Amino acid sequence: MRFLVVGAGVIGSLYAGRLALAGHEVELAARGRRLAELREGGVRLFDEVRGRAEAAPVRVVEEGDPEAPYDAVFAALRRDQLEAALPALARLRAAKAFVTMTNGADIAKAAGGALGEDRLLLGFPGAGGARRGDGSIAYRVVPGFVQLTTVGEASGGVSPRARAIVAALRGAGFPSAASADMTSWQRSHLALVCPMANAVYLKAGRDAGAEAAAGGRAALSALAADRRALETMVDAIREGFALVRASGGRVEPAKLALAFSLPRGLLARVFGAAMKGEWGETVVARHALSARGEMRMLNGELLALADGAGQAMPNFRELAAYA
């Protein structure tokens, strides 16, 4: 398949690199200092789990070709970058599909008008990492039982093209799945990750910059030891799931709803243990501490949805103040 990845940060570089290594024709659009860096050194990945470095055969470009019939254009951008990128994405008139690799309460509404809902798929990555000093990307793919790379049609349902994209992602080493209701999936994910990030902000305090450089380990350790903060976080997540249902959706994947039916104290202990490990740093802290503006925007989107649905969400609002 032929792919264009727009956005050469951690996620964009990682997905472009792995797809290229799997044999697909991949272009990665970058700009500024990152463009110069990639043209000089190429796309280089370092698998933190296996301790393996790889150079990926990705073609680095300043922008995509408007006449190229890309099978899919992956917009690997943060939520707070998406609107600004829509005019450039819309110029890719021959692209067969767009996949937004970010979260939001209603990405279909935000991007469908510019890109065309008939070409729009919503996605979310199941990996995390950080850019190293030499420009390479150190990464970890999240185990599938924790979080799959997930893709689905903005209009709902599972289409042949969604299945083809999922198959390509699986072949590139990303545990992946197609969702028939990505809006519910993304709102459920927001309900989960916003309280976790906000709890990290609570413990990072004014030293968030230093915490980000250190991977958030001190904040995660402090959070793991704070039973009240963990229980507030669990309650906030449950409030978010109730909002998903009140907005006419369902909690996706269904295992999330099942997991959060467990006692609050037990969930707090499980999260406390997880926050101290590699999962807490890779999946929660790294992104939260490097993208606080995005998380503030995502909190705001979910709270606006709550206001419209008449949901009080006191625990969620308490933690959201720290974003």
N, C-alpha and C positions, 0 to 999 in steps of 0.2 A: 504494500500500500504506500501511497505517497502522502506524507504529512508535513505540515508547517506548524512549528511551535512558536508562538509569539510570547516573548517574555523569557529572558535568559538568566533568571534568578536560580535559586536552588531547584525548585520544582520543574521549571521549564528545561533547564540544562539536564536534569536527571532523566526526565521522561524522553526528551529528545535523544539523549545518549543511549539509553537502554533500547529504545525502539530501533535506532540505527544499528546497534550491535546485533539485534535480532533479524537484521536483513532488510528492513524497510528503508525507503528513500526519504530522508528527513532533512528539512531545512530548519534552522533556528534563527529567528529574527532578534537581533540585539541592537543596542545603540550606545553611543558615548564611550566611556572608558571600558565598559564590558565588551562592546563590539571589538575594540582594539585588542583587548586581552585575549578574546577568543580567536581572532584572526591570527594572532601570534602563536598562541599555545594550543588552540583547538579545545574541544570538549573533553575534559578529563574527569573521570569518576573514581572515587575510592570507596569501596564497600567496607564499612566499619566492622561488620560482622565477620566477613571472610578475610579481611585484611588484604584485599586485592585491588590493585589499581588498573584501570583500563582507559585507553584512548579510543573515543568513539568516532566513527566516520560520518560526522554531521557536517553538512554544508552551512556555514555561517553567512547570513545575509543581513543587510540593513533593513530590508522590508521584503514582504512576500511579493510574488508576481501576480498582478491582478488577473492575468489570463491563464494562470496555471490551474488545472482541474484537480486541486488537492482533494484527496478523499476525506480529509478532515483537517481543520485548523484548530489546534489547541490553544486557547487563550489562557496561558499560565500566569495569570495576573492576580494581584490582591484585589479584594472587593473595592477598596478605595482607589484603585487604578482603572477599573473596568470602564466606567463611562467615558473617561478621557480617551480611551483606546478605541472606542466603537467606530468613529469615523474612518480610521485607518483600516480596521477590520472589514468594514462595509465595502471598502474599495476592492476587496478580494472577490470580485463578482463571479468568478468561475469556480470558486470553492464549493464543494458538494455539501459540506457540513461544517459547523462550528461547534466546538466543545468548550464551554467555560469551565475551567478547573479552579473554581473558587466557590465560596459559600455566600449565602444571602437569603433573606426571607422571601424574596420574589425575584430571582434572577431572570425568569422568563419575561416579566414585565419590564425589567430594566434594560434588557438587551434584545428582546424579540422584535421591537419596532425597527431597530437599526439593521439587524442581521437577517430578519425574516424568521418567523417562528417555524416555518417549514424546513429551515436549515439548522435550527438551533437544538443542541443537546446540552444538558446540564451534567457536569461531572464534578468529582472531588477526588483528590489524590489519597493514596494509602501509603505514604512514605514521608520521610522528613530528613533534614540534614542541615548542613552549614557550608558556607563557602570558606575555603582555606586560604591562607596567605598567598599561595602560589596560583590562585584562581581555580583550582580544582574543587570538586564538590564531594565532600564526605557525607555519606548517606546511610540510612537504614530503611529497608522496606518493612512496613508494619505487617506482622502476621495476619493472615486473612481472618482468623477468628476474632481479632481485635477490630480491624477496620479494612475493608476491601476498597480498592479503587473502584468507584461506582459511577456508572454512566447511564443516562436515560433521556428519552425524548422530552423536550420542554413541554410539549402538548400532552404527554402521558403515553403509556403503553411501551412495549418493547418491540422495536423495529428490527428488520434485517441489518440495517447499517449500524445500529447500536450493538447488535450481537457481533458484527464484524470488527468493530472497534474494540470491544471487550476481548475478543479472541486475540487481536494483535497485542493488546496490553498484557494478557496472560502469557503469550509467547515471549514477551520481553521481560518476564519475571515478576510482574506485578499481580498478586492475587486480585482478581477483578470480578465484577458482577454487573448485570444490567438491572435497573430498577424501573418499574412501571409507574412510579409516582415519585419523581425526584424532588418535587416541591416539598412533599411531606418528609422525604429523606433529609433534605437540606435543613428544613426547620427543626427536625429532630436532632440533627447534628449540632445546630446552633444552640439548642436547649441544653445539650450536653457540654459542649466545649466552652461556651461563654462563662458559665459559672466556674469551670476549672481554671480558665485563664484569669478570671477576676480574683479568684482565691490566691493565685500566684502573685498578682499585683498587690494584694493585701499584705503579703509577706515580703515582697521586694521593696515596697515603700519608695523612698527617695533614691535608693541605690539601684534602681532598675537598670541603669546603664552598665554598672559594674556586674550586676547579676546576669545580664545578657551575655557579656563577655565570658563569664564563668559557666555559662550553660544553665544558670538558674539553680544551681545545686543547693546553695544556702537557703534560698526561698523555699525550695521543695522540701528540704529537711525541716524547716520551721513549720511549714504547712502540715507535714506528716505528723508532727508532734502536737498539733492544735486540734483537739477533738471537736471543740465547738465550731471552728471554722470548717472542718470537714463535714460536720452534720448540717451546717447552714448551706454548704455547697450541695449536698445531697438533696436537701429540701428545695433548693433553687432549681436543680435539674428536674425534679418532679413537677414543680410549677410550670417549667417550660414544656414538659410533655403534656400537661393538662391544657396548655395553650394550643399546642398542635391539634389536639382533639377539638377544642372549642372553636378553632378556625376551620373546621370541616375536614381535617386530614386525619392521618393515623400515624402512630409512632413507627418509624422505619429505621433499621430493620426491626422486626417484631421482637427479637431477642432482647432489645433494649428495654422495652416495656416489661418483659418478664424479669429481667435482672433487677429493675428498680421496684419490683414488688417485694423484694427482700427487706428485712428490718433495717431501719436507718443506721443503727449502731454497727451492724455487720457491714453494711456498705461503706461506712466511714472507715472502718478498719481495713477493708480491702483497698480503698483509695489511698489510705495512709501508707500502706505497704508499697503500692504501685508508684506513688509519687517519689519514693526514695530510690527507685530503680532507673534503669535505662529508659523505660517507657515514659516515665515522667519527664525526663530531660528531652528526649527526642520528639515525642508526640505533643507534649503540652508546653514546656517552658521555652524551648528554643523559638518557636514561632510566636508565642504570646509576648515575649520580651523584645522581639525584634519588629513586631508589627502592632504596636499598641494603638496607633491611629485606626488601623483596620478593625481591631477588636472593639474599639469605641463605636465605630460605625455599625458593626454587626449587633452590638448590644442595643443600639438605638433602633435598628430595624425591628428587632424582636419586641422591644418595649412599645414601639408604635403599633405593632400587631396586637399586643396585649391591650393597649388602650382602646383599640377598635373593637376588641372582643369583650371588653369589660372585665378583664382579668387583673386582679390586684397584684399578685406576684411579689409579696413583701420581701421574701428571702432573696429572690433574684435581684430586685432593686437595691437591696442592701449591698450585695457584692458588686453590682454594676457600677456603683459609685466609685469604686477603686480603679475602673478602667479610664 
